[in-house]
């Protein structure tokens, strides 16, 4: 799931150069062995990393982008083709493996797989042997608190149940994130298929948390926090800190945490799309990303911890917005299958009036 980081105008121009070449529905030439076609989340690979790869291998990266797994999957299902590498989240890796949409990984062509952190592979139950996917990033949403306005608080999802903060809080407009928080708080799995457990989570969100929220918001929570409308927001650290970057007072008074009980998490992976034409170049890119110094550059750009590469830490130059230890207790969102409809129905009852 990917959060968008604001980037300088020059960097944006570079990325747009990649994107203009994208939008693949096929390729005009079958001999474009010097071009790598990537389908990735918006602004999820720093321009500097792309430029270094292009220069080292004398190639051009064509970077097309998507805003959600659903968008990516729908485009591919509708016949979108021409991609060499795609970046689905774990639940969609599982779906695409079952539907034979991914090439099997030839590990003999990847010299840097030993750098992939064993901890992230433990979490990646959908493909722990990296037979079809190589982890790119493991992360999670959390809670940002303005301590100048909320000096006393518990580092728990229960903060959204505080009536004294009514009208000053938001949660993500994301069914799996909100239900996942409630389920974990109640002691259940974020992937439960038990109707009674989901019913309890729906009741907690609808009757205890929702009355205190201004809204469910996945788009502007960072801006609302930055301008002082909201004092407590559920969201992604990089979004909040990007919005408050120029406000020294708010930076000093902002605490971001992921409750120790955990919550929903995501692993986005690099996969070679079935029928990719530039497979050798795709392997080069995957291996390039997992060079420790390159992975450090990627994560520094977004303020991420080096969650998927165990050797990148010594090369990092920026302090991450949260640490790997903060997300150890999180749980990946799995493909729910037919149980997804049960979640959809419960979410609709909560969203009534919003």
C-alpha positions as a Markdown table, in Angstrom:
| # | Residue | x | y | z |
|---|---|---|---|---|
| 1 | Unk | 0.0 | 0.0 | 0.0 |
| 2 | Unk | 1.8 | 3.0 | -0.9 |
| 3 | Unk | 2.0 | 6.4 | 0.7 |
| 4 | Unk | 3.1 | 9.4 | -1.5 |
| 5 | Unk | 6.0 | 11.5 | -0.5 |
| 6 | Unk | 6.3 | 15.0 | -1.8 |
| 7 | Unk | 9.4 | 15.4 | -4.0 |
| 8 | Unk | 11.4 | 18.3 | -5.3 |
| 9 | Unk | 10.4 | 19.7 | -8.7 |
| 10 | Unk | 13.5 | 18.4 | -10.4 |
| 11 | Unk | 13.0 | 14.9 | -9.0 |
| 12 | Unk | 9.3 | 15.1 | -10.0 |
| 13 | Unk | 10.3 | 16.0 | -13.5 |
| 14 | Unk | 12.7 | 13.0 | -13.7 |
| 15 | Unk | 10.0 | 10.6 | -12.5 |
| 16 | Unk | 7.4 | 12.1 | -14.9 |
| 17 | Unk | 9.9 | 11.3 | -17.6 |
| 18 | Unk | 9.6 | 7.7 | -16.7 |
| 19 | Unk | 5.8 | 7.8 | -16.3 |
| 20 | Unk | 5.3 | 9.4 | -19.7 |
| 21 | Unk | 6.9 | 6.4 | -21.2 |
| 22 | Unk | 4.6 | 4.1 | -19.2 |
| 23 | Unk | 0.9 | 3.2 | -19.4 |
| 24 | Unk | 1.9 | 0.0 | -21.1 |
| 25 | Unk | -0.8 | -2.1 | -22.7 |
| 26 | Unk | 1.8 | -3.8 | -24.8 |
| 27 | Unk | 5.1 | -3.0 | -26.6 |
| 28 | Unk | 5.6 | -1.7 | -30.0 |
| 29 | Unk | 8.9 | -3.6 | -30.4 |
| 30 | Unk | 9.9 | -7.0 | -29.2 |
| 31 | Unk | 13.6 | -6.0 | -29.3 |
| 32 | Unk | 13.6 | -3.5 | -26.5 |
| 33 | Unk | 16.1 | -5.4 | -24.4 |
| 34 | Unk | 17.6 | -2.1 | -23.1 |
| 35 | Unk | 14.3 | -1.1 | -21.4 |
| 36 | Unk | 12.9 | -2.3 | -18.1 |
| 37 | Unk | 9.2 | -1.9 | -17.7 |
| 38 | Unk | 8.2 | -1.4 | -14.0 |
| 39 | Unk | 4.7 | -1.2 | -12.6 |
| 40 | Unk | 5.0 | 0.2 | -9.1 |
| 41 | Unk | 3.2 | 2.2 | -6.4 |
| 42 | Unk | 3.3 | 6.0 | -7.0 |
| 43 | Unk | 6.8 | 7.5 | -6.1 |
| 44 | Unk | 8.0 | 4.3 | -4.4 |
| 45 | Unk | 11.5 | 4.2 | -5.9 |
| 46 | Unk | 13.7 | 7.3 | -5.5 |
| 47 | Unk | 14.7 | 9.0 | -8.7 |
| 48 | Unk | 18.4 | 8.7 | -7.7 |
| 49 | Unk | 18.1 | 4.9 | -7.5 |
| 50 | Unk | 16.5 | 4.7 | -10.9 |
| 51 | Unk | 19.2 | 6.9 | -12.4 |
| 52 | Unk | 22.0 | 4.9 | -10.9 |
| 53 | Unk | 20.5 | 1.7 | -12.2 |
| 54 | Unk | 20.1 | 3.2 | -15.7 |
| 55 | Unk | 23.7 | 4.5 | -15.8 |
| 56 | Unk | 25.3 | 1.3 | -14.5 |
| 57 | Unk | 23.5 | -1.0 | -17.0 |
| 58 | Unk | 23.1 | 1.5 | -19.9 |
| 59 | Unk | 19.3 | 1.0 | -20.0 |
| 60 | Unk | 16.1 | 3.0 | -19.7 |
| 61 | Unk | 13.5 | 2.4 | -17.0 |
| 62 | Unk | 9.9 | 2.9 | -18.0 |
| 63 | Unk | 8.0 | 3.5 | -14.8 |
| 64 | Unk | 4.3 | 3.1 | -14.7 |
| 65 | Unk | 2.4 | 3.6 | -11.5 |
| 66 | Unk | -0.7 | 2.5 | -9.5 |
| 67 | Unk | -2.4 | 3.8 | -6.3 |
| 68 | Unk | -3.8 | 0.5 | -5.0 |
| 69 | Unk | -3.5 | -3.2 | -5.3 |
| 70 | Unk | -7.0 | -3.3 | -6.7 |
| 71 | Unk | -6.1 | -0.9 | -9.5 |
| 72 | Unk | -3.0 | -2.8 | -10.4 |
| 73 | Unk | -4.7 | -6.2 | -10.4 |
| 74 | Unk | -7.7 | -4.9 | -12.4 |
| 75 | Unk | -5.5 | -3.5 | -15.1 |
| 76 | Unk | -3.5 | -6.7 | -15.4 |
| 77 | Unk | -6.7 | -8.8 | -15.4 |
| 78 | Unk | -8.2 | -6.5 | -18.1 |
| 79 | Unk | -5.2 | -7.3 | -20.4 |
| 80 | Unk | -2.6 | -4.7 | -19.3 |
| 81 | Unk | 0.7 | -6.2 | -20.3 |
| 82 | Unk | 4.3 | -5.4 | -21.1 |
| 83 | Unk | 5.5 | -5.2 | -17.6 |
| 84 | Unk | 8.7 | -6.9 | -16.4 |
| 85 | Unk | 8.5 | -6.2 | -12.6 |
| 86 | Unk | 5.4 | -5.5 | -10.6 |
| 87 | Unk | 5.1 | -4.6 | -6.8 |
| 88 | Unk | 2.0 | -6.2 | -5.3 |
| 89 | Unk | 1.4 | -6.4 | -1.5 |
| 90 | Unk | 1.4 | -9.8 | 0.2 |
| 91 | Unk | -2.2 | -10.7 | -0.1 |
| 92 | Unk | -2.1 | -10.0 | -3.9 |
| 93 | Unk | 1.1 | -11.9 | -4.3 |
| 94 | Unk | -0.8 | -14.9 | -2.9 |
| 95 | Unk | -3.7 | -14.3 | -5.3 |
| 96 | Unk | -1.4 | -13.9 | -8.3 |
| 97 | Unk | 0.6 | -17.0 | -7.5 |
| 98 | Unk | -2.7 | -19.0 | -7.4 |
| 99 | Unk | -3.7 | -17.6 | -10.8 |
| 100 | Unk | -0.3 | -18.3 | -12.4 |
| 101 | Unk | 0.4 | -14.6 | -13.1 |
| 102 | Unk | 4.0 | -14.6 | -11.8 |
| 103 | Unk | 7.2 | -16.1 | -13.1 |
| 104 | Unk | 9.0 | -18.4 | -10.7 |
| 105 | Unk | 12.1 | -16.8 | -9.3 |
| 106 | Unk | 15.4 | -18.3 | -10.5 |
| 107 | Unk | 17.5 | -17.7 | -7.3 |
| 108 | Unk | 20.7 | -18.5 | -9.1 |
| 109 | Unk | 20.4 | -15.1 | -10.8 |
| 110 | Unk | 20.2 | -13.2 | -7.6 |
| 111 | Unk | 23.4 | -12.7 | -5.6 |
| 112 | Unk | 21.9 | -10.4 | -2.9 |
| 113 | Unk | 19.1 | -12.6 | -1.6 |
| 114 | Unk | 21.2 | -13.3 | 1.4 |
| 115 | Unk | 20.7 | -9.7 | 2.4 |
| 116 | Unk | 16.9 | -10.1 | 2.7 |
| 117 | Unk | 16.1 | -10.0 | 6.4 |
| 118 | Unk | 15.0 | -13.4 | 7.8 |
| 119 | Unk | 12.4 | -11.6 | 10.0 |
| 120 | Unk | 10.5 | -10.3 | 7.0 |
| 121 | Unk | 10.5 | -13.8 | 5.4 |
| 122 | Unk | 9.0 | -15.1 | 8.6 |
| 123 | Unk | 6.2 | -12.6 | 8.2 |
| 124 | Unk | 5.8 | -13.4 | 4.5 |
| 125 | Unk | 3.9 | -16.7 | 5.0 |
| 126 | Unk | 2.4 | -16.3 | 1.5 |
| 127 | Unk | 5.9 | -17.0 | -0.1 |
| 128 | Unk | 8.5 | -17.5 | 2.6 |
| 129 | Unk | 11.0 | -19.2 | 0.3 |
| 130 | Unk | 10.8 | -16.3 | -2.2 |
| 131 | Unk | 9.7 | -18.7 | -5.0 |
| 132 | Unk | 7.7 | -16.0 | -6.7 |
| 133 | Unk | 8.5 | -12.7 | -4.9 |
| 134 | Unk | 11.3 | -10.8 | -3.2 |
| 135 | Unk | 10.3 | -8.5 | -0.3 |
| 136 | Unk | 10.7 | -4.8 | -1.1 |
| 137 | Unk | 9.4 | -3.1 | 2.0 |
| 138 | Unk | 7.6 | -4.1 | 5.2 |
| 139 | Unk | 5.7 | -1.4 | 7.0 |
| 140 | Unk | 2.6 | -0.4 | 9.0 |
| 141 | Unk | 0.4 | 2.5 | 9.9 |
| 142 | Unk | 0.3 | 3.9 | 13.4 |
| 143 | Unk | -0.8 | 6.9 | 15.4 |
| 144 | Unk | 0.5 | 10.5 | 15.5 |
| 145 | Unk | -0.2 | 12.6 | 18.6 |
| 146 | Unk | 0.2 | 16.3 | 19.1 |
| 147 | Unk | 1.5 | 16.3 | 22.7 |
| 148 | Unk | 1.0 | 20.0 | 23.1 |
| 149 | Unk | -2.7 | 19.4 | 22.8 |
| 150 | Unk | -2.8 | 15.9 | 24.2 |
| 151 | Unk | -0.1 | 15.8 | 26.9 |
| 152 | Unk | -1.3 | 12.6 | 28.6 |
| 153 | Unk | -2.2 | 9.6 | 26.5 |
| 154 | Unk | -1.8 | 5.8 | 26.4 |
| 155 | Unk | 0.1 | 4.3 | 23.5 |
| 156 | Unk | -2.9 | 2.2 | 22.5 |
| 157 | Unk | -5.6 | 2.0 | 19.9 |
| 158 | Unk | -7.9 | 2.8 | 22.8 |
| 159 | Unk | -7.0 | 6.5 | 22.3 |
| 160 | Unk | -9.7 | 6.7 | 19.7 |
| 161 | Unk | -12.3 | 5.9 | 22.5 |
| 162 | Unk | -11.5 | 9.2 | 24.4 |
| 163 | Unk | -14.6 | 11.5 | 24.4 |
| 164 | Unk | -12.4 | 14.4 | 25.5 |
| 165 | Unk | -10.7 | 14.4 | 22.1 |
| 166 | Unk | -14.0 | 14.3 | 20.1 |
| 167 | Unk | -13.8 | 16.2 | 16.9 |
| 168 | Unk | -10.0 | 16.2 | 16.9 |
| 169 | Unk | -9.2 | 12.7 | 15.7 |
| 170 | Unk | -9.3 | 10.8 | 12.4 |
| 171 | Unk | -8.8 | 7.2 | 11.3 |
| 172 | Unk | -8.0 | 5.9 | 7.9 |
| 173 | Unk | -10.8 | 5.4 | 5.4 |
| 174 | Unk | -9.5 | 1.9 | 5.0 |
| 175 | Unk | -11.7 | -1.1 | 6.1 |
| 176 | Unk | -8.8 | -3.5 | 6.8 |
| 177 | Unk | -6.7 | -1.0 | 8.7 |
| 178 | Unk | -9.6 | 0.1 | 11.0 |
| 179 | Unk | -11.0 | -3.3 | 11.6 |
| 180 | Unk | -7.5 | -4.7 | 12.0 |
| 181 | Unk | -6.8 | -2.2 | 14.8 |
| 182 | Unk | -10.0 | -3.1 | 16.5 |
| 183 | Unk | -9.5 | -6.8 | 16.2 |
| 184 | Unk | -6.0 | -6.7 | 17.5 |
| 185 | Unk | -7.1 | -4.5 | 20.4 |
| 186 | Unk | -9.7 | -7.1 | 21.3 |
| 187 | Unk | -7.2 | -9.9 | 21.1 |
| 188 | Unk | -8.1 | -11.3 | 17.7 |
| 189 | Unk | -6.3 | -11.7 | 14.4 |
| 190 | Unk | -6.5 | -9.0 | 11.8 |
| 191 | Unk | -7.5 | -11.8 | 9.4 |
| 192 | Unk | -10.2 | -13.4 | 11.5 |
| 193 | Unk | -13.1 | -15.1 | 9.6 |
| 194 | Unk | -15.1 | -15.6 | 12.8 |
| 195 | Unk | -18.4 | -13.6 | 12.5 |
| 196 | Unk | -18.7 | -13.0 | 16.2 |
| 197 | Unk | -15.2 | -11.6 | 16.5 |
| 198 | Unk | -15.8 | -9.3 | 13.6 |
| 199 | Unk | -19.1 | -8.3 | 15.1 |
| 200 | Unk | -17.3 | -7.3 | 18.3 |
| 201 | Unk | -14.8 | -5.2 | 16.3 |
| 202 | Unk | -17.6 | -3.5 | 14.4 |
| 203 | Unk | -19.3 | -2.7 | 17.6 |
| 204 | Unk | -16.1 | -1.2 | 19.1 |
| 205 | Unk | -15.5 | 1.0 | 16.0 |
| 206 | Unk | -19.1 | 2.0 | 15.5 |
| 207 | Unk | -20.1 | 2.7 | 19.1 |
| 208 | Unk | -16.9 | 3.7 | 20.8 |
| 209 | Unk | -14.4 | 5.1 | 18.3 |
| 210 | Unk | -16.5 | 6.5 | 15.5 |
| 211 | Unk | -18.4 | 9.0 | 17.8 |
| 212 | Unk | -15.1 | 10.7 | 18.6 |
| 213 | Unk | -13.8 | 11.0 | 15.0 |
| 214 | Unk | -14.1 | 13.9 | 12.7 |
| 215 | Unk | -14.1 | 11.5 | 9.8 |
| 216 | Unk | -12.5 | 8.5 | 8.2 |
| 217 | Unk | -9.7 | 10.0 | 6.0 |
| 218 | Unk | -7.0 | 8.3 | 4.0 |
| 219 | Unk | -6.1 | 11.4 | 1.8 |
| 220 | Unk | -5.8 | 14.5 | 3.9 |
| 221 | Unk | -5.1 | 13.4 | 7.4 |
| 222 | Unk | -1.5 | 14.6 | 7.2 |
| 223 | Unk | -2.6 | 18.1 | 6.1 |
| 224 | Unk | -5.3 | 18.2 | 8.8 |
| 225 | Unk | -2.8 | 17.3 | 11.4 |
| 226 | Unk | -0.3 | 19.9 | 10.2 |
| 227 | Unk | -2.8 | 22.7 | 10.2 |
| 228 | Unk | -4.0 | 21.9 | 13.7 |
| 229 | Unk | -7.5 | 20.6 | 12.9 |
| 230 | Unk | -6.6 | 17.2 | 14.2 |
| 231 | Unk | -4.6 | 16.3 | 17.2 |
| 232 | Unk | -4.6 | 12.5 | 16.9 |
| 233 | Unk | -4.5 | 10.7 | 13.5 |
| 234 | Unk | -4.2 | 7.1 | 12.4 |
| 235 | Unk | -1.9 | 7.0 | 9.4 |
| 236 | Unk | 1.5 | 6.6 | 7.9 |
| 237 | Unk | 4.5 | 8.3 | 9.6 |
| 238 | Unk | 6.0 | 9.5 | 6.4 |
| 239 | Unk | 2.9 | 11.3 | 5.4 |
| 240 | Unk | 2.5 | 13.1 | 8.7 |
| 241 | Unk | 6.2 | 14.1 | 8.9 |
| 242 | Unk | 6.3 | 15.3 | 5.4 |
| 243 | Unk | 3.4 | 17.7 | 6.1 |
| 244 | Unk | 4.9 | 19.1 | 9.3 |
| 245 | Unk | 8.5 | 19.2 | 8.0 |
| 246 | Unk | 8.7 | 23.0 | 8.2 |
| 247 | Unk | 7.0 | 23.5 | 11.6 |
| 248 | Unk | 9.7 | 23.1 | 14.2 |
| 249 | Unk | 7.3 | 23.5 | 17.1 |
| 250 | Unk | 4.9 | 20.8 | 15.8 |
| 251 | Unk | 7.8 | 18.5 | 15.0 |
| 252 | Unk | 9.0 | 18.9 | 18.6 |
| 253 | Unk | 5.5 | 18.1 | 19.9 |
| 254 | Unk | 4.7 | 15.1 | 17.6 |
| 255 | Unk | 5.0 | 11.5 | 18.7 |
| 256 | Unk | 4.4 | 8.7 | 16.3 |
| 257 | Unk | 3.9 | 5.2 | 17.6 |
| 258 | Unk | 2.6 | 1.8 | 16.7 |
| 259 | Unk | 0.9 | 0.2 | 19.7 |
| 260 | Unk | 2.8 | -2.7 | 21.2 |
| 261 | Unk | 0.0 | -5.1 | 20.6 |
| 262 | Unk | 0.6 | -4.6 | 16.9 |
| 263 | Unk | -1.9 | -4.1 | 14.1 |
| 264 | Unk | -2.2 | -4.6 | 10.4 |
| 265 | Unk | 1.0 | -4.5 | 8.3 |
| 266 | Unk | 2.0 | -4.8 | 4.7 |
| 267 | Unk | 4.9 | -6.3 | 2.7 |
| 268 | Unk | 5.3 | -5.0 | -0.8 |
| 269 | Unk | 7.3 | -7.3 | -3.0 |
| 270 | Unk | 9.1 | -7.3 | -6.3 |
| 271 | Unk | 7.7 | -9.9 | -8.7 |
| 272 | Unk | 8.5 | -10.8 | -12.3 |
| 273 | Unk | 5.2 | -10.7 | -14.3 |
| 274 | Unk | 4.3 | -13.8 | -16.3 |
| 275 | Unk | 5.5 | -13.4 | -19.8 |
| 276 | Unk | 8.0 | -10.6 | -19.0 |
| 277 | Unk | 10.3 | -10.1 | -22.0 |
| 278 | Unk | 13.3 | -8.5 | -20.2 |
| 279 | Unk | 13.6 | -11.1 | -17.5 |
| 280 | Unk | 17.4 | -10.9 | -17.2 |
| 281 | Unk | 17.1 | -7.1 | -16.7 |
| 282 | Unk | 14.4 | -7.7 | -14.1 |
| 283 | Unk | 16.7 | -9.9 | -12.1 |
| 284 | Unk | 19.4 | -7.2 | -12.3 |
| 285 | Unk | 17.0 | -4.6 | -10.9 |
| 286 | Unk | 15.8 | -6.9 | -8.0 |
| 287 | Unk | 19.5 | -7.6 | -7.2 |
| 288 | Unk | 20.4 | -3.9 | -7.4 |
| 289 | Unk | 17.7 | -2.9 | -5.0 |
| 290 | Unk | 19.0 | -5.4 | -2.4 |
| 291 | Unk | 22.6 | -4.0 | -2.5 |
| 292 | Unk | 22.8 | -2.7 | 1.1 |
| 293 | Unk | 23.9 | 0.8 | 0.0 |
| 294 | Unk | 21.1 | 1.1 | -2.5 |
| 295 | Unk | 18.5 | -0.2 | -0.1 |
| 296 | Unk | 19.7 | 2.3 | 2.5 |
| 297 | Unk | 19.3 | 5.1 | -0.1 |
| 298 | Unk | 15.8 | 4.0 | -0.9 |
| 299 | Unk | 14.7 | 3.9 | 2.8 |
| 300 | Unk | 16.4 | 7.1 | 3.7 |
| 301 | Unk | 14.5 | 8.9 | 1.0 |
| 302 | Unk | 11.2 | 8.0 | 2.5 |
| 303 | Unk | 12.2 | 8.0 | 6.2 |
| 304 | Unk | 11.7 | 4.2 | 6.4 |
| 305 | Unk | 13.6 | 1.7 | 8.5 |
| 306 | Unk | 15.5 | -0.9 | 6.5 |
| 307 | Unk | 13.0 | -3.5 | 7.2 |
| 308 | Unk | 13.6 | -5.9 | 4.3 |
| 309 | Unk | 17.4 | -5.8 | 4.1 |
| 310 | Unk | 19.5 | -6.9 | 7.1 |
| 311 | Unk | 22.7 | -5.3 | 5.9 |
| 312 | Unk | 21.5 | -1.8 | 4.9 |
| 313 | Unk | 21.6 | -0.4 | 8.4 |
| 314 | Unk | 25.3 | 0.4 | 8.4 |
| 315 | Unk | 24.8 | 2.5 | 5.2 |
| 316 | Unk | 21.8 | 4.5 | 6.4 |
| 317 | Unk | 22.3 | 8.2 | 7.0 |
| 318 | Unk | 18.9 | 9.3 | 8.2 |
| 319 | Unk | 17.1 | 8.4 | 11.4 |
| 320 | Unk | 13.9 | 6.4 | 10.5 |
| 321 | Unk | 10.5 | 7.6 | 11.6 |
| 322 | Unk | 9.9 | 4.3 | 13.3 |
| 323 | Unk | 12.0 | 1.1 | 13.8 |
| 324 | Unk | 11.8 | -2.5 | 12.8 |
| 325 | Unk | 11.2 | -3.3 | 16.5 |
| 326 | Unk | 8.1 | -1.2 | 16.4 |
| 327 | Unk | 6.4 | -3.4 | 13.9 |
| 328 | Unk | 7.6 | -6.9 | 15.1 |
| 329 | Unk | 4.1 | -7.6 | 16.6 |
| 330 | Unk | 2.2 | -6.5 | 13.5 |
| 331 | Unk | 0.3 | -9.0 | 11.3 |
| 332 | Unk | 0.1 | -9.0 | 7.6 |
| 333 | Unk | -3.3 | -8.6 | 6.0 |
| 334 | Unk | -4.1 | -11.9 | 4.2 |
| 335 | Unk | -6.5 | -12.5 | 1.3 |
| 336 | Unk | -9.8 | -13.1 | 3.1 |
| 337 | Unk | -11.4 | -15.0 | 0.2 |
| 338 | Unk | -15.2 | -15.2 | 0.6 |
| 339 | Unk | -15.0 | -13.7 | 4.1 |
| 340 | Unk | -14.2 | -10.3 | 2.5 |
| 341 | Unk | -17.9 | -9.8 | 1.8 |
| 342 | Unk | -18.6 | -10.1 | 5.6 |
| 343 | Unk | -16.1 | -7.3 | 6.2 |
| 344 | Unk | -17.6 | -5.2 | 3.4 |
| 345 | Unk | -21.0 | -5.5 | 4.9 |
| 346 | Unk | -19.8 | -4.5 | 8.4 |
| 347 | Unk | -17.8 | -1.6 | 7.0 |
| 348 | Unk | -20.9 | -0.2 | 5.2 |
| 349 | Unk | -22.9 | -0.1 | 8.4 |
| 350 | Unk | -20.1 | 2.0 | 10.0 |
| 351 | Unk | -19.7 | 4.3 | 7.1 |
| 352 | Unk | -23.4 | 5.3 | 7.1 |
| 353 | Unk | -23.6 | 9.0 | 7.6 |
| 354 | Unk | -20.0 | 9.7 | 6.6 |
